Amino acid sequence: MNRRTFMQQAGASLLAASVAKGSTAISYARILGANDRILIGQLGCGQRSSGHVHMAHMAAKQTPVEVGAVCDLWNLAREQRAAQVKKTFNLEPKQYQYYEQMLANNEIDAVMIATGDFQHANR
């Protein structure tokens, strides 16, 4: 058996297995090695964070990056941002009320922090 035949048969088997399990090709695209993607946590889910999610989505066109977690004390803001992430990245982000919980998640590689201007340090 040559390599081309093997790859065709293996691909057909994988497709049959995914259909049987109800998985889609999109879900298989996320199966990457630990160093093959960057998982971002969004800390602060107010209006400014909407732009951060958009920037991550734009970056995802060239770099394997996705927002996998959102964190905010206010559950309404947190749920709205989670809905945007789900729509944008087609994945359900983990939701955290307290930043310490999100930072304890070892799967998160980076954190984007969205704060209002009045919360920035003035020097």
TIMI-2910 file (N, C-alpha, C, CB; in pm, 1 decimal, decimal comma, always signed):
<rs>
+----------+----------+----------+----------+----------+----------+----------+----------+----------+----------+----------+----------+------+
!      n_x !      n_y !      n_z !     ca_x !     ca_y !     ca_z !      c_x !      c_y !      c_z !     cb_x !     cb_y !     cb_z ! resn !
+----------+----------+----------+----------+----------+----------+----------+----------+----------+----------+----------+----------+------+
!    +85,5 !   -117,6 !     +0,0 !     +0,0 !     +0,0 !     +0,0 !    +89,9 !   +123,7 !     +0,0 !    -97,2 !     -0,1 !   +123,3 !  Met !
!    +62,0 !   +216,7 !    -89,9 !   +143,0 !   +337,6 !    -92,5 !    +84,9 !   +441,5 !     +4,0 !   +150,9 !   +394,7 !   -236,0 !  Asn !
!   +159,2 !   +549,3 !    +23,6 !   +121,8 !   +651,7 !   +120,5 !    -10,5 !   +717,8 !    +84,0 !   +231,1 !   +756,9 !   +130,8 !  Arg !
!    -32,9 !   +746,3 !    -41,6 !   -156,9 !   +812,5 !    -85,4 !   -279,4 !   +726,8 !    -52,5 !   -151,9 !   +841,5 !   -237,2 !  Arg !
!   -270,9 !   +599,2 !    -81,3 !   -382,3 !   +508,1 !    -51,8 !   -406,8 !   +500,9 !    +98,6 !   -353,7 !   +366,8 !   -108,0 !  Thr !
!   -298,1 !   +491,3 !   +175,0 !   -311,6 !   +487,5 !   +320,3 !   -382,0 !   +612,9 !   +372,2 !   -173,9 !   +473,0 !   +386,3 !  Phe !
!   -339,0 !   +730,0 !   +326,6 !   -397,4 !   +856,4 !   +372,5 !   -545,0 !   +864,8 !   +334,1 !   -320,1 !   +976,2 !   +313,4 !  Met !
!   -580,5 !   +820,6 !   +214,8 !   -720,3 !   +823,3 !   +172,4 !   -805,1 !   +732,2 !   +259,9 !   -732,6 !   +781,8 !    +25,4 !  Gln !
!   -755,8 !   +612,5 !   +288,4 !   -831,3 !   +518,9 !   +371,6 !   -840,4 !   +568,0 !   +516,4 !   -766,4 !   +379,9 !   +367,2 !  Gln !
!   -731,7 !   +623,2 !   +567,4 !   -732,0 !   +675,5 !   +704,0 !   -827,6 !   +793,7 !   +715,1 !   -589,8 !   +717,3 !   +746,7 !  Ala !
!   -827,6 !   +880,8 !   +616,3 !   -918,6 !   +995,6 !   +617,1 !  -1063,6 !   +952,7 !   +611,5 !   -888,4 !  +1087,7 !   +500,8 !  Gly !
!  -1092,1 !   +852,2 !   +530,2 !  -1229,1 !   +801,3 !   +520,6 !  -1272,2 !   +739,6 !   +653,0 !  -1240,9 !   +697,6 !   +407,2 !  Ala !
!  -1181,7 !   +669,2 !   +719,8 !  -1213,6 !   +608,7 !   +849,6 !  -1239,5 !   +715,8 !   +954,4 !  -1099,7 !   +516,6 !   +895,6 !  Ser !
!  -1158,0 !   +819,2 !   +954,9 !  -1174,9 !   +929,1 !  +1050,1 !  -1307,1 !  +1000,1 !  +1026,2 !  -1058,5 !  +1028,8 !  +1039,4 !  Leu !
!  -1342,1 !  +1024,1 !   +901,5 !  -1468,6 !  +1088,9 !   +868,8 !  -1585,8 !  +1003,3 !   +914,3 !  -1477,9 !  +1116,1 !   +718,3 !  Leu !
!  -1578,9 !   +874,2 !   +890,0 !  -1687,0 !   +783,2 !   +930,7 !  -1701,2 !   +782,3 !  +1082,2 !  -1660,5 !   +640,0 !   +878,9 !  Ala !
!  -1590,0 !   +782,5 !  +1153,1 !  -1595,1 !   +782,5 !  +1299,5 !  -1653,1 !   +912,8 !  +1351,9 !  -1455,5 !   +760,1 !  +1358,2 !  Ala !
!  -1617,3 !  +1026,1 !  +1291,3 !  -1667,8 !  +1154,6 !  +1338,8 !  -1816,8 !  +1168,3 !  +1312,6 !  -1592,5 !  +1269,0 !  +1272,5 !  Ser !
!  -1865,0 !  +1117,3 !  +1200,7 !  -2007,5 !  +1121,8 !  +1170,7 !  -2082,7 !  +1033,7 !  +1269,7 !  -2035,1 !  +1076,6 !  +1025,1 !  Val !
!  -2027,1 !   +918,2 !  +1300,4 !  -2091,0 !   +825,7 !  +1394,1 !  -2100,2 !   +886,9 !  +1533,2 !  -2013,8 !   +693,4 !  +1399,7 !  Ala !
!  -1999,9 !   +964,6 !  +1574,0 !  -1999,3 !  +1026,7 !  +1706,1 !  -2074,5 !  +1159,7 !  +1706,8 !  -1856,0 !  +1048,0 !  +1753,1 !  Lys !
!  -2108,6 !  +1211,5 !  +1592,5 !  -2176,8 !  +1340,3 !  +1585,4 !  -2082,5 !  +1458,6 !  +1587,1 !  -2272,6 !  +1352,7 !  +1698,2 !  Gly !
!  -1952,6 !  +1435,3 !  +1572,8 !  -1855,6 !  +1543,7 !  +1570,4 !  -1850,8 !  +1605,2 !  +1432,7 !  -1717,0 !  +1494,2 !  +1611,7 !  Ser !
!  -1800,7 !  +1725,2 !  +1426,2 !  -1787,0 !  +1791,2 !  +1297,5 !  -1639,7 !  +1813,7 !  +1267,7 !  -1864,2 !  +1924,6 !  +1295,5 !  Thr !
!  -1611,9 !  +1846,7 !  +1144,0 !  -1473,4 !  +1875,4 !  +1105,5 !  -1420,2 !  +1994,7 !  +1181,0 !  -1463,0 !  +1900,0 !   +955,4 !  Ala !
!  -1506,0 !  +2088,8 !  +1217,0 !  -1461,5 !  +2207,2 !  +1291,0 !  -1402,8 !  +2166,6 !  +1425,1 !  -1578,1 !  +2306,0 !  +1311,5 !  Ile !
!  -1464,9 !  +2071,5 !  +1493,8 !  -1413,1 !  +2030,7 !  +1623,9 !  -1275,8 !  +1965,6 !  +1609,8 !  -1510,8 !  +1934,4 !  +1692,4 !  Ser !
!  -1250,1 !  +1893,9 !  +1501,4 !  -1120,0 !  +1831,4 !  +1482,4 !  -1011,9 !  +1934,3 !  +1452,7 !  -1126,9 !  +1729,7 !  +1370,5 !  Tyr !
!  -1048,6 !  +2048,0 !  +1401,3 !   -949,7 !  +2151,9 !  +1372,8 !   -888,2 !  +2206,0 !  +1500,6 !  -1013,2 !  +2265,5 !  +1293,6 !  Ala !
!   -958,0 !  +2191,9 !  +1613,8 !   -907,6 !  +2241,4 !  +1741,6 !   -812,7 !  +2144,7 !  +1809,6 !  -1021,9 !  +2271,1 !  +1833,1 !  Arg !
!   -799,6 !  +2023,5 !  +1759,4 !   -713,7 !  +1925,0 !  +1822,8 !   -571,1 !  +1953,5 !  +1778,7 !   -756,9 !  +1778,9 !  +1786,6 !  Ile !
!   -502,8 !  +2026,0 !  +1862,2 !   -366,1 !  +2065,5 !  +1833,9 !   -278,4 !  +2026,6 !  +1951,9 !   -356,5 !  +2217,4 !  +1805,3 !  Leu !
!   -150,5 !  +2026,0 !  +1930,6 !    -58,8 !  +2001,4 !  +2040,3 !    -59,1 !  +2117,8 !  +2137,4 !    +81,7 !  +1976,4 !  +1988,0 !  Gly !
!     -3,3 !  +2096,1 !  +2252,5 !     -4,1 !  +2197,1 !  +2358,0 !    +60,5 !  +2327,8 !  +2313,8 !    +67,0 !  +2144,2 !  +2480,5 !  Ala !
!   +156,5 !  +2319,9 !  +2223,9 !   +226,2 !  +2440,5 !  +2180,1 !   +179,8 !  +2489,6 !  +2044,6 !   +373,6 !  +2415,6 !  +2175,9 !  Asn !
!    +69,7 !  +2435,3 !  +1993,3 !    +23,8 !  +2470,7 !  +1860,6 !    -85,2 !  +2576,3 !  +1857,6 !    -24,5 !  +2350,1 !  +1792,7 !  Asp !
!   -131,8 !  +2621,2 !  +1973,9 !   -233,0 !  +2726,3 !  +1977,6 !   -216,0 !  +2807,1 !  +2104,9 !   -375,8 !  +2666,8 !  +1968,8 !  Arg !
!   -271,6 !  +2925,9 !  +2103,1 !   -267,9 !  +3014,3 !  +2219,3 !   -410,6 !  +3030,4 !  +2268,1 !   -202,9 !  +3153,3 !  +2185,0 !  Ile !
!   -434,7 !  +2993,0 !  +2392,6 !   -566,9 !  +3005,8 !  +2452,3 !   -567,1 !  +3129,1 !  +2541,6 !   -605,6 !  +2877,8 !  +2532,7 !  Leu !
!   -656,2 !  +3223,1 !  +2510,5 !   -661,7 !  +3351,2 !  +2581,0 !   -777,8 !  +3352,8 !  +2678,7 !   -674,4 !  +3467,7 !  +2481,5 !  Ile !
!   -753,6 !  +3410,3 !  +2794,6 !   -859,1 !  +3439,9 !  +2890,7 !   -887,7 !  +3588,5 !  +2885,4 !   -819,4 !  +3395,7 !  +3034,4 !  Gly !
!  -1015,2 !  +3625,6 !  +2885,3 !  -1056,2 !  +3766,5 !  +2880,5 !  -1094,3 !  +3809,0 !  +3021,9 !  -1176,2 !  +3788,8 !  +2780,1 !  Gln !
!  -1014,7 !  +3897,8 !  +3081,6 !  -1039,6 !  +3947,6 !  +3216,4 !  -1102,6 !  +4086,3 !  +3206,5 !   -907,9 !  +3951,9 !  +3300,3 !  Leu !
!  -1223,8 !  +4097,0 !  +3253,1 !  -1301,4 !  +4219,5 !  +3236,2 !  -1386,5 !  +4204,9 !  +3112,4 !  -1209,7 !  +4344,7 !  +3226,3 !  Gly !
!  -1517,6 !  +4204,6 !  +3129,9 !  -1607,2 !  +4173,9 !  +3017,7 !  -1699,5 !  +4289,3 !  +2982,7 !  -1689,8 !  +4052,1 !  +3049,6 !  Cys !
!  -1658,7 !  +4410,0 !  +3017,4 !  -1737,5 !  +4526,5 !  +2980,2 !  -1726,2 !  +4555,2 !  +2831,4 !  -1693,5 !  +4648,0 !  +3060,4 !  Gly !
!  -1771,2 !  +4671,8 !  +2791,2 !  -1776,3 !  +4706,8 !  +2649,6 !  -1639,5 !  +4702,8 !  +2582,7 !  -1836,2 !  +4843,7 !  +2633,1 !  Gln !
!  -1534,7 !  +4743,3 !  +2653,0 !  -1400,1 !  +4743,3 !  +2593,4 !  -1356,0 !  +4603,2 !  +2551,9 !  -1298,7 !  +4801,9 !  +2691,8 !  Arg !
!  -1397,7 !  +4502,8 !  +2624,7 !  -1352,7 !  +4367,1 !  +2594,3 !  -1410,3 !  +4315,1 !  +2463,4 !  -1390,2 !  +4273,6 !  +2706,9 !  Ser !
!  -1518,4 !  +4376,0 !  +2415,7 !  -1573,0 !  +4337,7 !  +2285,8 !  -1467,7 !  +4355,9 !  +2177,3 !  -1699,0 !  +4420,4 !  +2253,0 !  Ser !
!  -1395,1 !  +4465,5 !  +2184,0 !  -1288,0 !  +4491,8 !  +2087,7 !  -1172,5 !  +4393,9 !  +2102,2 !  -1237,0 !  +4633,5 !  +2104,0 !  Gly !
!  -1145,0 !  +4352,2 !  +2225,1 !  -1037,4 !  +4255,0 !  +2247,4 !  -1071,0 !  +4120,6 !  +2183,4 !  -1011,8 !  +4236,6 !  +2398,0 !  His !
!  -1196,0 !  +4077,8 !  +2197,3 !  -1238,1 !  +3952,6 !  +2134,5 !  -1227,4 !  +3965,6 !  +1982,7 !  -1383,3 !  +3915,6 !  +2176,3 !  Val !
!  -1267,3 !  +4081,2 !  +1930,7 !  -1257,3 !  +4104,5 !  +1786,3 !  -1111,0 !  +4099,2 !  +1741,1 !  -1320,2 !  +4240,9 !  +1749,0 !  His !
!  -1020,4 !  +4160,8 !  +1817,6 !   -878,2 !  +4158,6 !  +1782,0 !   -823,5 !  +4015,7 !  +1783,2 !   -797,3 !  +4246,9 !  +1878,7 !  Met !
!   -864,3 !  +3937,2 !  +1881,2 !   -819,3 !  +3798,0 !  +1887,2 !   -870,0 !  +3720,3 !  +1765,9 !   -867,4 !  +3730,9 !  +2017,7 !  Ala !
!   -992,7 !  +3749,0 !  +1725,7 !  -1048,9 !  +3681,6 !  +1608,2 !   -972,8 !  +3720,6 !  +1481,6 !  -1198,4 !  +3715,9 !  +1592,9 !  His !
!   -937,6 !  +3846,6 !  +1469,1 !   -859,1 !  +3890,2 !  +1353,0 !   -721,4 !  +3823,7 !  +1353,6 !   -844,2 !  +4044,4 !  +1352,1 !  Met !
!   -659,4 !  +3813,8 !  +1470,9 !   -528,5 !  +3749,5 !  +1482,1 !   -537,0 !  +3601,3 !  +1448,4 !   -471,8 !  +3767,9 !  +1623,0 !  Ala !
!   -651,9 !  +3539,5 !  +1476,3 !   -670,6 !  +3396,1 !  +1452,4 !   -663,3 !  +3360,6 !  +1304,7 !   -803,6 !  +3350,9 !  +1508,8 !  Ala !
!   -674,1 !  +3459,9 !  +1217,3 !   -663,8 !  +3433,4 !  +1074,5 !   -520,9 !  +3397,7 !  +1034,3 !   -711,7 !  +3554,1 !   +995,2 !  Lys !
!   -423,9 !  +3438,9 !  +1116,3 !   -283,8 !  +3410,0 !  +1085,2 !   -214,2 !  +3329,0 !  +1194,1 !   -208,7 !  +3538,9 !  +1063,0 !  Gln !
!   -269,7 !  +3327,9 !  +1314,0 !   -208,6 !  +3261,1 !  +1427,8 !   -314,0 !  +3175,5 !  +1496,2 !   -147,0 !  +3363,6 !  +1527,0 !  Thr !
!   -282,2 !  +3053,0 !  +1536,0 !   -381,9 !  +2970,1 !  +1604,4 !   -407,9 !  +3020,2 !  +1746,2 !   -336,0 !  +2823,9 !  +1608,2 !  Pro !
!   -502,7 !  +3109,6 !  +1756,9 !   -537,0 !  +3170,9 !  +1885,7 !   -688,9 !  +3171,4 !  +1900,0 !   -479,2 !  +3316,7 !  +1897,1 !  Val !
!   -736,1 !  +3152,4 !  +2023,1 !   -879,4 !  +3162,4 !  +2048,4 !   -901,5 !  +3204,1 !  +2193,2 !   -951,2 !  +3028,0 !  +2018,0 !  Glu !
!  -1016,4 !  +3264,7 !  +2217,5 !  -1054,9 !  +3304,3 !  +2352,5 !  -1128,4 !  +3184,9 !  +2412,7 !  -1144,8 !  +3435,6 !  +2352,8 !  Val !
!  -1074,8 !  +3131,6 !  +2521,0 !  -1132,7 !  +3012,6 !  +2581,1 !  -1192,0 !  +3034,5 !  +2717,8 !  -1031,1 !  +2907,8 !  +2589,8 !  Gly !
!  -1179,2 !  +3158,9 !  +2770,9 !  -1233,4 !  +3187,0 !  +2903,9 !  -1266,2 !  +3335,4 !  +2915,1 !  -1133,2 !  +3144,6 !  +3014,8 !  Ala !
!  -1369,7 !  +3363,9 !  +2991,9 !  -1407,2 !  +3501,7 !  +3021,3 !  -1425,3 !  +3514,3 !  +3172,0 !  -1537,5 !  +3543,4 !  +2944,8 !  Val !
!  -1392,1 !  +3632,0 !  +3224,7 !  -1398,6 !  +3652,0 !  +3369,4 !  -1447,9 !  +3793,3 !  +3399,8 !  -1260,0 !  +3627,5 !  +3434,7 !  Cys !
!  -1548,9 !  +3800,8 !  +3484,0 !  -1599,1 !  +3930,1 !  +3529,7 !  -1683,5 !  +3907,3 !  +3654,4 !  -1682,0 !  +4001,8 !  +3417,8 !  Asp !
!  -1678,7 !  +4000,8 !  +3746,3 !  -1763,1 !  +3991,4 !  +3865,6 !  -1910,9 !  +3998,0 !  +3829,6 !  -1728,5 !  +4103,0 !  +3964,2 !  Leu !
!  -1942,3 !  +4080,7 !  +3731,4 !  -2081,9 !  +4103,7 !  +3694,0 !  -2126,8 !  +3994,4 !  +3596,6 !  -2100,0 !  +4245,3 !  +3630,4 !  Trp !
!  -2221,5 !  +3913,1 !  +3638,8 !  -2260,7 !  +3798,1 !  +3557,3 !  -2323,2 !  +3837,9 !  +3423,9 !  -2357,6 !  +3712,0 !  +3634,0 !  Asn !
!  -2392,6 !  +3949,9 !  +3416,1 !  -2452,9 !  +3992,0 !  +3289,4 !  -2344,7 !  +4021,5 !  +3185,5 !  -2541,9 !  +4116,5 !  +3310,5 !  Leu !
!  -2242,9 !  +4096,5 !  +3224,9 !  -2132,3 !  +4128,0 !  +3132,2 !  -2058,6 !  +4000,4 !  +3093,6 !  -2033,3 !  +4229,7 !  +3196,2 !  Ala !
!  -2036,7 !  +3914,2 !  +3190,2 !  -1966,6 !  +3788,0 !  +3165,6 !  -2043,1 !  +3701,5 !  +3065,5 !  -1946,7 !  +3711,1 !  +3297,4 !  Arg !
!  -2173,7 !  +3690,4 !  +3083,0 !  -2255,8 !  +3609,0 !  +2993,3 !  -2264,1 !  +3669,4 !  +2853,0 !  -2395,9 !  +3592,8 !  +3051,0 !  Glu !
!  -2270,1 !  +3801,9 !  +2844,7 !  -2272,3 !  +3866,5 !  +2712,8 !  -2141,9 !  +3842,1 !  +2637,4 !  -2296,8 !  +4017,5 !  +2727,5 !  Gln !
!  -2029,5 !  +3852,4 !  +2708,9 !  -1900,9 !  +3831,3 !  +2642,4 !  -1885,9 !  +3684,8 !  +2603,4 !  -1784,0 !  +3875,1 !  +2733,6 !  Arg !
!  -1932,5 !  +3594,7 !  +2688,1 !  -1926,4 !  +3452,0 !  +2655,1 !  -2007,6 !  +3423,7 !  +2528,9 !  -1978,5 !  +3366,2 !  +2773,1 !  Ala !
!  -2122,6 !  +3489,9 !  +2514,8 !  -2204,8 !  +3472,2 !  +2394,3 !  -2131,5 !  +3523,5 !  +2271,0 !  -2339,8 !  +3545,0 !  +2409,6 !  Ala !
!  -2059,6 !  +3635,8 !  +2283,8 !  -1982,5 !  +3687,6 !  +2170,9 !  -1870,4 !  +3590,6 !  +2133,3 !  -1924,0 !  +3826,3 !  +2204,6 !  Gln !
!  -1802,2 !  +3537,1 !  +2232,9 !  -1693,9 !  +3441,0 !  +2206,5 !  -1749,4 !  +3317,5 !  +2137,9 !  -1621,7 !  +3401,4 !  +2337,6 !  Val !
!  -1864,1 !  +3268,6 !  +2185,7 !  -1924,7 !  +3149,7 !  +2125,3 !  -1958,6 !  +3175,6 !  +1978,9 !  -2051,3 !  +3107,8 !  +2202,8 !  Lys !
!  -2015,0 !  +3291,0 !  +1951,2 !  -2051,4 !  +3325,6 !  +1813,9 !  -1926,9 !  +3345,3 !  +1726,6 !  -2137,6 !  +3452,7 !  +1812,4 !  Lys !
!  -1825,8 !  +3408,6 !  +1780,4 !  -1706,6 !  +3443,0 !  +1704,1 !  -1615,1 !  +3323,5 !  +1680,3 !  -1630,4 !  +3551,4 !  +1774,9 !  Thr !
!  -1592,3 !  +3243,5 !  +1784,7 !  -1496,8 !  +3132,6 !  +1775,9 !  -1563,5 !  +2995,5 !  +1766,8 !  -1405,4 !  +3135,2 !  +1895,1 !  Phe !
!  -1695,4 !  +2993,4 !  +1773,7 !  -1771,1 !  +2868,3 !  +1768,9 !  -1726,2 !  +2771,6 !  +1878,9 !  -1755,6 !  +2802,2 !  +1631,4 !  Asn !
!  -1705,1 !  +2825,3 !  +1998,6 !  -1672,6 !  +2742,0 !  +2113,2 !  -1729,7 !  +2807,3 !  +2238,5 !  -1519,0 !  +2721,3 !  +2125,9 !  Leu !
!  -1761,0 !  +2725,1 !  +2336,0 !  -1818,4 !  +2771,4 !  +2462,2 !  -1703,9 !  +2803,1 !  +2558,3 !  -1915,4 !  +2664,3 !  +2523,4 !  Glu !
!  -1681,3 !  +2930,9 !  +2590,4 !  -1570,9 !  +2962,8 !  +2680,8 !  -1606,8 !  +2926,8 !  +2824,4 !  -1534,6 !  +3111,7 !  +2671,0 !  Pro !
!  -1506,6 !  +2897,3 !  +2902,3 !  -1527,3 !  +2878,8 !  +3045,6 !  -1554,1 !  +3015,9 !  +3105,0 !  -1403,6 !  +2809,4 !  +3114,4 !  Lys !
!  -1643,2 !  +3021,1 !  +3202,3 !  -1678,7 !  +3147,9 !  +3265,4 !  -1633,1 !  +3146,8 !  +3411,2 !  -1831,6 !  +3173,5 !  +3255,9 !  Gln !
!  -1572,4 !  +3258,3 !  +3451,1 !  -1523,5 !  +3272,5 !  +3588,0 !  -1573,8 !  +3404,2 !  +3645,9 !  -1368,2 !  +3266,0 !  +3592,8 !  Tyr !
!  -1609,7 !  +3400,0 !  +3773,3 !  -1649,2 !  +3522,7 !  +3842,2 !  -1526,5 !  +3593,5 !  +3899,5 !  -1750,5 !  +3491,5 !  +3954,4 !  Gln !
!  -1430,1 !  +3516,6 !  +3946,7 !  -1311,5 !  +3573,7 !  +4011,1 !  -1185,7 !  +3542,5 !  +3930,1 !  -1296,9 !  +3519,8 !  +4154,9 !  Tyr !
!  -1100,8 !  +3643,1 !  +3914,6 !   -983,2 !  +3627,6 !  +3830,0 !   -887,9 !  +3521,0 !  +3882,6 !   -910,7 !  +3759,4 !  +3817,9 !  Tyr !
!   -882,4 !  +3500,9 !  +4013,8 !   -793,3 !  +3399,7 !  +4069,9 !   -829,2 !  +3259,6 !  +4017,7 !   -799,9 !  +3402,7 !  +4223,8 !  Glu !
!   -958,1 !  +3236,8 !  +4000,8 !  -1002,8 !  +3107,5 !  +3947,9 !   -956,9 !  +3089,6 !  +3803,6 !  -1156,2 !  +3095,5 !  +3956,5 !  Gln !
!   -972,1 !  +3194,1 !  +3723,7 !   -931,9 !  +3184,8 !  +3583,5 !   -780,4 !  +3166,8 !  +3571,9 !   -976,9 !  +3310,3 !  +3506,1 !  Met !
!   -704,7 !  +3242,1 !  +3650,7 !   -559,6 !  +3232,6 !  +3642,7 !   -507,5 !  +3097,3 !  +3691,0 !   -496,4 !  +3343,6 !  +3723,5 !  Leu !
!   -585,9 !  +3026,1 !  +3769,9 !   -546,6 !  +2892,9 !  +3816,7 !   -561,7 !  +2787,0 !  +3707,6 !   -629,7 !  +2853,6 !  +3938,4 !  Ala !
!   -630,9 !  +2821,3 !  +3598,6 !   -649,8 !  +2727,3 !  +3487,8 !   -520,6 !  +2720,0 !  +3406,8 !   -770,0 !  +2770,3 !  +3397,1 !  Asn !
!   -452,7 !  +2606,9 !  +3412,6 !   -323,8 !  +2590,0 !  +3343,6 !   -335,4 !  +2585,0 !  +3192,5 !   -257,1 !  +2465,0 !  +3391,0 !  Asn !
!   -456,5 !  +2571,4 !  +3138,5 !   -473,9 !  +2567,3 !  +2993,5 !   -463,7 !  +2706,5 !  +2931,3 !   -608,4 !  +2504,7 !  +2958,7 !  Glu !
!   -484,7 !  +2810,1 !  +3010,7 !   -481,7 !  +2947,7 !  +2958,6 !   -336,8 !  +2992,7 !  +2943,4 !   -559,8 !  +3045,3 !  +3052,7 !  Ile !
!   -304,6 !  +3038,8 !  +2822,3 !   -168,4 !  +3081,3 !  +2790,5 !   -146,8 !  +3230,6 !  +2809,0 !   -135,0 !  +3043,4 !  +2649,3 !  Asp !
!   -252,9 !  +3309,6 !  +2792,3 !   -240,1 !  +3454,8 !  +2797,9 !   -371,7 !  +3513,8 !  +2847,7 !   -201,9 !  +3513,4 !  +2658,6 !  Ala !
!   -363,7 !  +3636,5 !  +2897,8 !   -483,3 !  +3705,6 !  +2946,8 !   -487,4 !  +3844,5 !  +2885,8 !   -485,0 !  +3713,3 !  +3102,7 !  Val !
!   -603,0 !  +3880,4 !  +2831,3 !   -625,3 !  +4017,6 !  +2784,4 !   -709,7 !  +4086,3 !  +2892,1 !   -697,2 !  +4021,4 !  +2640,9 !  Met !
!   -663,4 !  +4200,3 !  +2938,5 !   -731,5 !  +4271,7 !  +3045,6 !   -797,6 !  +4395,2 !  +2988,3 !   -633,5 !  +4309,6 !  +3159,1 !  Ile !
!   -927,8 !  +4405,9 !  +3009,6 !  -1004,9 !  +4521,0 !  +2961,0 !  -1052,9 !  +4601,1 !  +3081,4 !  -1126,3 !  +4475,4 !  +2872,0 !  Ala !
!   -999,1 !  +4719,5 !  +3097,0 !  -1041,0 !  +4807,2 !  +3205,7 !  -1072,9 !  +4944,8 !  +3150,3 !   -932,0 !  +4816,4 !  +3314,6 !  Thr !
!  -1156,3 !  +5015,5 !  +3221,5 !  -1190,2 !  +5151,6 !  +3181,6 !  -1073,7 !  +5246,8 !  +3203,0 !  -1311,6 !  +5200,3 !  +3258,6 !  Gly !
!  -1076,6 !  +5359,6 !  +3135,1 !   -968,4 !  +5458,0 !  +3148,0 !   -946,1 !  +5500,9 !  +3292,5 !   -998,8 !  +5580,2 !  +3063,1 !  Asp !
!  -1053,7 !  +5514,3 !  +3369,5 !  -1040,7 !  +5562,2 !  +3507,4 !   -968,0 !  +5461,1 !  +3596,3 !  -1178,8 !  +5592,4 !  +3565,7 !  Phe !
!   -953,1 !  +5338,2 !  +3550,8 !   -885,9 !  +5236,3 !  +3628,2 !   -737,0 !  +5225,9 !  +3594,8 !   -952,8 !  +5103,7 !  +3605,9 !  Gln !
!   -690,1 !  +5299,9 !  +3496,8 !   -549,6 !  +5298,2 !  +3461,0 !   -471,5 !  +5384,2 !  +3559,7 !   -529,0 !  +5347,9 !  +3316,0 !  His !
!   -347,3 !  +5346,7 !  +3582,8 !   -262,5 !  +5423,8 !  +3675,1 !   -218,9 !  +5553,7 !  +3609,1 !   -138,2 !  +5341,4 !  +3718,8 !  Ala !
!   -222,5 !  +5660,3 !  +3683,8 !   -175,1 !  +5791,1 !  +3635,4 !    -43,7 !  +5823,5 !  +3703,4 !   -280,1 !  +5903,7 !  +3662,3 !  Asn !
!    +56,1 !  +5857,0 !  +3625,3 !   +186,5 !  +5893,5 !  +3682,6 !   +232,0 !  +6023,1 !  +3625,2 !   +291,4 !  +5785,3 !  +3657,4 !  Arg !
+----------+----------+----------+----------+----------+----------+----------+----------+----------+----------+----------+----------+------+
</rs>
